[in-house]
Amino acid sequence: MLSRLHDKMSARRGLAALAVLGALIGASPAGAAELLVFERQGCVWCLRFDREIVPVYAKTEEGRLAPLRRLDIDEGDAPRVALAAPVRYAPTFVLVDEGREVGRIPGYVGEDAFWGLLANLTKKLPANP
């Protein structure tokens, strides 16, 4: 009887430990910069961004500084950050750091413009130690 009780308690502790570990692994560090991508289903410019930028973004310096987090405007995805103004157009790219908007790029017109505008935004991020 005590053996079964001990087994149940051990199983519960193990599940609790796994849940905590999963939360820690999935959580982003406090204050980490992100590039929020506000998009909507069927947006031609969003699809072009997907095709031209997304495959290489994580491999770039900008991608290492501010990983992408995608949000659907129509789904009302809440970014849990302090935005300077509401996002109305897709795509809109909002660089955030420590939960606050650093700057934004409204729209997407091509690779060259995107990388140039993003480089200007990332210069506003605090220097990494």
N, C-alpha and C positions, 0 to 999 in steps of 0.2 A: 504494500500500500504506500509506504513512504517512498519507495523507489519510483512509483508512477507519479507521485506528487512532485518529486524532485525532477523527473524528466519533463513534466509539463512546465515547471518554473524555468528550467534551463532553456526549453524551446521558446518560451515567451521572452526571456532575456536575450536570446540570440536574435529573435525577430526585431526586438527593440533596438539592439545594437546595429543591425543591418539598416533599419530605417534612419537612424541617426547618421550612419556612415553615408548613406545615399544622399541625405540632405546636405551634408558637408561637401561631398564631391560635386553635387549639382549646383551649389551656391557659387555665385561669382564674388570675388573679393570686394569688400566694402570700398567704395570709392572708385571702382574700376570704370574706365571710360568704355563707352559703347557707341556704335553708330546705329541708331534706330532707323529702320527703313519702313516708312508708312506706305503701304501699297494696297491695291484692290484687284480683285479677280477681273481678268480680261483687259487690264491696262496694257496698252501696246508698249508704252515707254518702260513700264515695269518689266515686261518680258524682254525688252532689249537690254535693260540693266542686267537681268538674269543671265542673258547670253554673253554679254561683253565683259562684265565685271565680276560677277559672283564666282566663276571658276578660278580666278586668280587672286581674289581679294585677301583671303586668309594667308597667302604667301607673301604679301607685301608688308612694308613697315607700317603702313596705315592700318592694315588688318591685324597686326600684332598689337598696336596701340589701342585700337578700338574695334573689337570684334562686332560682326553684324548681329542685330536682333531684329527680326522681321515682325511687323505688326499689320494687321488688316484693318484699314480704316472703317470698312463697312461692318466689321464684327465688333467694333467698339473696344478693341484690345487696349487695355489701360497700361501705359508704359511705366507707371509708378515713378515718374520723374517730374520735376518742376519745369514745364514748358513755358517759354516766353510768350507764346501765342498758340491758339488752336491750330491743328494741322487740317487743312482743307483740301489739298490736292495730292494726287498720287502720280508718281512717287515723290515723297519728300523725305530727305535724309536729315536727321537731327543728331548732331554729335553731343553726347552728354558725358559729364564727368561728375562723380560724387553726387549723382541724383539731380543735377542741374544742367540745363541746356547751355552749351558752349556756343553753338551756332547751328545754322541749317542751310541746306541746299534745296530750294524748291524746284522740283522737276529734274528731268534727266534729258540731256540733248546729245550725249555721246561721251565716249571714253575720255578724250582729251580735256574737255570742259570739266568732267566729273573729277578726274585726278587732280587738276589744277585747283579747283575749288576746295576739294578735300584737304589738299596739302596746306592751303591757307588756314583752314579750320584747325587742323591738328597742331599747327604752330601755337595755337592759343592754349593748348593743354599744358599743365605744369610739367616741368622737367622731371624725368624719372631719376631717382637716386642712383 
